[in-house]
Structures are given as C-alpha cells and as structure tokens.
Amino acid sequence: MKLRLAIIFLIVSSVNVGAQDGGTLLPPASFDNIADPAARSAALFLEASKVITHPRCLNCHPNGRVPTQGDNLRPHVPYINAGEAGMGKAGLSCTGCHQSRNVPVATQGSAFRSIPGHAPWMLAPASMAWQQKSVTEICRQIKDTSRNGGMSLAKIEEHMHKDALVGWAWHPGEGRVPAPGTQDQFGQLIQAWIKLGAACP
C-alpha cells in the first residue's frame, strides 16, 4: 500500500496542468473550396493531425515501449515499460495505477487533480509509434496494413471515430488539456479524408 501511494504521489507531482480548452477543428465543409480531391483529402488529414499530434495522443504513441506524460511528453513517472502487450509488465502493470475511469485526486498544494483511466488502459502497438514523426509519415503509417494491425480504411475510421479509448483524449480528467474539437468532429474529418482517397499531405 505504501509503495502504491508513493507511486501515485510521484505521478501526481509530475503532471502538467494547463487550460482546459484544447482548441477547435474545422469541419470537412471548410475544405470544399479545394477543387482537387487529393489535395482536399490531404488538407483534411492535416486538420485531423491537430488531434493525432496532440499530447493526449502522442503520450500513448511513444517511441519504444515507455509512455510519456504531460503536455511536454516527459518520460512517465514512475518508469514503466509497457512491453509487447502495451499494458506493462509483471509487478508494474499500467492498471496498477490507471483504473477503469479517471480518478480525482485531492492533494494539498498540488495542481494535479486526477489519475487518467479507461478500461483497458494501454499503449498503442509499437508499430504505431508517432512521436518525432512528420504528419506525412504518420499518415502513411496509419494506412499501412503491415503496421496498423491489418486494419482497412473503414476500420481505421471506426477506430478513430468511435473507440472509447481514443475518446478519452477529449475527457482526460481534471488538470489536462483535451484534444482539439470533439471525437465526432475528428471522426468526420477522418471519414471525409478516406472518402476522398486518403491522400497524405
């Protein structure tokens, strides 16, 4: 119990707090003035990349199997290696601290207000590491069935538009800036991007 409390305190003391406005997303119709379908598709993905490259997403798409945290992608405290399964290793699993929902925390003198949570709480597959990659590289990676878990474009749209773990980015708990817009707005951009040929910027 003491070890768990110490770990939670370390997490509590290391999380950034920012404004609770993650910004906005333009709707697909905002790009209707781009006549060329491929150019419009690429522009739609560029708008969607405001979410994809936001810290709420990048922290769970790190290079290697070590998650990051905060708005500046700091190494996770305590150190954890998520392993191949993306859920930590024996003795220090992700769910040791991250429960099925965000857990409010009251710590005097700390701006930290919650421990993030969702069931399951896990990293993206290693083949879906996005940190330190350009938007073009991420776009190609997302479409590559050899790296995206064999997902078709339709499955990618469903995952980004409806998956509740992806949706956590817009409900990250007290003290964290949510991803821009809403999950539905993000999903509409991805849907329109795919419909126009899933071109990369």
Number of C-alpha atoms within 10 A of each C-alpha: 6 7 8 11 11 12 16 18 16 14 18 20 14 18 23 17 16 15 9 14 13 20 13 14 18 15 17 21 10 10 15 11 8 12 9 10 16 17 17 24 26 21 20 30 26 19 20 25 20 19 25 22 20 18 23 27 20 22 26 24 25 23 18 15 22 19 25 23 20 19 17 11 18 14 16 18 18 14 12 18 18 22 17 14 13 20 21 22 14 8 7 15 18 21 16 13 18 19 16 13 16 18 17 14 16 12 13 7 7 13 18 23 19 20 21 20 22 19 12 15 21 21 24 23 20 19 16 19 21 24 19 12 13 11 19 16 13 20 21 15 18 20 18 17 13 11 16 17 12 12 16 14 19 12 11 19 21 14 16 20 21 14 12 14 17 16 19 20 22 20 19 21 21 20 19 26 24 26 28 23 19 20 22 13 18 27 19 19 27 26 23 19 26 19 14 16 15 22 21 20 18
